[in-house]
Amino acid sequence: MTRTPNAQPPAFVPDHRAIPGSVPAIVDIAFHRLRLQLNAAYDMRATSALDHAALADRLSVLHDRAARWWRVLYRHAPDGVPFLYVRAVGRAELHERDESRFWRDTAADWRARAERRPTSDAAGALSNWAELGVA
């Protein structure tokens, strides 16, 4: 990469792990725990519609928690952090909110299947309209 003569190097951002108790260090620990919980949830096997609903509810809660941790990090971005990183944190929060909503909607559809009620229009392959005779 070629640098222009007057270009300033990027601002130094200290390694947050070197500052125990800092907001980034706390969020880093929280994300590590969340990753373990998400991995365990994704490894769970569901055998019934209610099992699928419970799993989807769990995933919704974990993704919502991740979104809230991204919000904490966004609010505590130190001065000098490039806008690109702040923007990336904001996008990560929105992604986790979308994931949470997806799993919440999926849980509702699995519960509807278990109760032999029509699923939502967005259920796609999970739709039970044909088997219920819903037009």
Secondary structure, DSSP 8 states (H G I E B T S, - for coil): ----TT---------GGGSTT-HHHHHHHHHHHHHHHHHHHHH----SHHHHHHHHHHHHHHHHHHHHHHHHHHHT--TT--HHHHHHHHHHHHHHHHHHHHHHHHHHHHHHHHTT----GGGGGG--HHHHT--
